[in-house]
């Protein structure tokens, strides 16, 4: 298990800086969707403030309907799901990757996207929050999808790290320890920028 964790430590070290790249991509997906439905992006920020990690404001076209608003809201999560899906497929290629490539794919192409989706599902004012029964359905369905993706992540790491794969308990421990470390490292980066 130590060997598996050693693959991920450089990713934790990079987290304070790369968190801004993740936020940039998240907001860029919102902006791209807004433009795709014919809207106009009026504000774009990927640097965190005391109230949010980043934001994008847009003016919808006069013909916008509810689906356009939903598409703009969920665009980053569709992008992250696509990223995780690609890594899932790449993990089953017969070629083996060097550990820096494998760990980068696993962390930044799979784990972080799933984490961003999970974090926004739990946020009371996030893109995926909605009132009433609709919000409950989104939260339950999204949480179920995140749990399935987390479980598939165990298979992904076994394929990407065949010489250092971890068992089910090791994967759970890695999720808790490394997830907490990435979260703390990202929070440190945010604190340094917003103070």
C-alpha positions in Angstrom: 0.0 0.0 0.0 2.9 2.4 0.7 4.0 2.1 -2.9 0.5 3.0 -4.1 0.4 6.0 -1.8 3.9 7.1 -2.9 2.5 7.4 -6.4 -0.1 9.9 -5.1 2.0 12.1 -2.8 3.3 14.3 -5.7 -0.3 14.9 -6.6 -1.1 16.2 -3.1 2.0 18.5 -3.3 0.6 19.9 -6.5 -3.0 20.3 -5.3 -2.7 23.9 -3.9 -1.8 25.1 -7.4 -3.7 22.7 -9.6 -6.9 23.4 -7.7 -7.0 26.7 -9.6 -6.8 24.8 -12.9 -9.7 22.6 -11.8 -11.7 25.7 -11.0 -10.8 27.3 -14.3 -12.0 24.2 -16.2 -15.2 24.1 -14.1 -16.1 27.7 -14.9 -15.0 27.4 -18.5 -17.5 24.5 -18.9 -20.3 26.8 -17.6 -19.2 29.5 -20.0 -18.9 27.2 -23.0 -22.4 25.9 -22.4 -23.7 29.4 -22.0 -22.2 30.4 -25.3 -23.5 27.1 -26.9 -27.1 28.0 -26.1 -26.7 31.4 -27.5 -26.1 33.3 -24.3 -23.5 36.0 -23.5 -20.9 35.5 -20.8 -20.7 38.8 -18.8 -18.3 37.8 -16.0 -15.8 35.0 -15.7 -13.7 34.4 -12.6 -11.6 31.4 -11.7 -9.8 32.9 -8.7 -11.4 32.2 -5.3 -13.0 34.8 -3.1 -14.2 34.5 0.5 -17.7 33.4 -0.8 -16.9 31.1 -3.8 -14.1 29.3 -5.7 -15.0 30.9 -9.0 -18.0 32.0 -10.9 -19.5 32.7 -14.3 -22.3 35.1 -15.0 -24.3 35.0 -18.2 -27.2 36.6 -20.0 -29.4 34.0 -21.7 -30.8 34.6 -25.2 -34.4 35.7 -25.4 -35.3 32.2 -26.7 -33.8 30.4 -23.7 -35.9 27.7 -22.0 -35.5 25.7 -18.8 -33.3 23.1 -20.6 -30.7 25.8 -21.5 -30.4 26.8 -17.8 -30.0 23.2 -16.8 -27.4 22.6 -19.4 -25.3 25.6 -18.3 -25.6 24.5 -14.6 -24.6 20.9 -15.2 -22.0 21.4 -17.9 -19.0 21.0 -15.6 -20.4 17.8 -14.2 -21.0 16.4 -17.7 -17.4 17.3 -18.5 -16.1 15.6 -15.3 -18.2 12.5 -16.0 -16.7 12.4 -19.5 -13.2 12.7 -18.1 -13.8 9.9 -15.6 -15.3 7.8 -18.3 -12.3 8.3 -20.5 -9.9 7.3 -17.7 -12.1 4.3 -17.0 -11.7 3.2 -20.7 -8.0 4.1 -20.8 -7.4 1.9 -17.8 -8.5 -1.1 -19.8 -6.0 -0.5 -22.6 -3.4 -3.3 -22.8 -0.5 -0.8 -22.6 0.9 0.1 -19.1 1.6 3.6 -18.1 4.7 4.9 -16.2 3.7 5.8 -12.6 3.7 9.6 -13.1 1.3 9.3 -16.0 -0.9 6.6 -14.2 -1.1 8.7 -11.0 -1.9 11.9 -12.9 -4.6 10.1 -14.8 -6.1 8.6 -11.7 -6.0 11.7 -9.6 -6.7 14.6 -12.0 -8.7 12.6 -14.6 -10.8 10.4 -12.3 -10.7 11.1 -8.6 -10.7 15.0 -8.7 -13.6 15.1 -11.2 -15.6 12.7 -9.1 -14.7 14.7 -6.0 -15.9 18.0 -7.7 -19.2 16.4 -8.5 -19.5 15.0 -4.9 -18.6 18.4 -3.4 -21.2 20.2 -5.4 -23.9 17.7 -4.6 -23.3 18.4 -0.9 -23.0 22.2 -1.3 -26.2 24.0 0.0 -25.9 26.7 -2.7 -24.0 24.8 -5.4 -24.9 24.3 -9.1 -26.7 21.0 -8.3 -28.8 22.3 -5.4 -32.5 22.6 -6.0 -35.4 23.1 -3.6 -37.9 20.4 -2.6 -38.5 17.0 -4.1 -36.5 17.9 -7.2 -33.4 18.7 -5.1 -33.8 15.5 -3.2 -34.0 13.5 -6.4 -30.9 15.2 -7.8 -29.0 14.7 -4.6 -29.9 11.0 -4.2 -29.3 10.1 -7.9 -26.1 12.1 -8.0 -24.9 10.5 -4.7 -25.7 7.1 -6.1 -23.7 7.8 -9.3 -20.8 9.1 -7.2 -20.8 6.0 -5.1 -20.8 3.8 -8.2 -17.9 5.9 -9.7 -16.0 5.6 -6.4 -16.4 1.8 -6.5 -15.3 1.7 -10.2 -12.3 3.7 -9.1 -11.1 0.7 -7.2 -11.0 -1.2 -10.5 -9.4 1.7 -12.3 -6.5 1.9 -9.8 -6.0 -1.9 -10.0 -5.6 -1.5 -13.8 -3.5 1.6 -13.8 -1.2 0.4 -10.9 -0.9 -3.3 -11.5 2.4 -3.5 -9.5 1.1 -1.4 -6.6 -2.7 -2.0 -6.6 -4.5 -1.9 -3.2 -7.2 -4.1 -1.9 -10.7 -2.9 -0.9 -9.6 -1.8 2.6 -6.5 -0.2 1.2 -8.7 1.7 -1.3 -11.0 2.9 1.5 -8.0 4.0 3.6 -6.5 5.8 0.6 -9.8 7.5 -0.1 -10.0 8.8 3.5 -6.3 9.7 3.9 -5.5 11.0 0.5 -8.9 12.6 0.0 -8.4 14.5 3.2 -4.8 15.5 2.2 -5.9 16.7 -1.2 -8.8 18.7 0.4 -6.4 20.2 3.0 -3.8 21.1 0.3 -6.5 22.6 -1.9 -7.9 24.6 1.1 -4.4 25.8 1.9 -4.0 27.2 -1.6 -7.4 28.9 -1.3 -6.5 30.4 2.0 -3.2 31.8 0.7 -5.0 33.5 -2.2 -8.0 34.9 -0.4 -6.2 36.4 2.6 
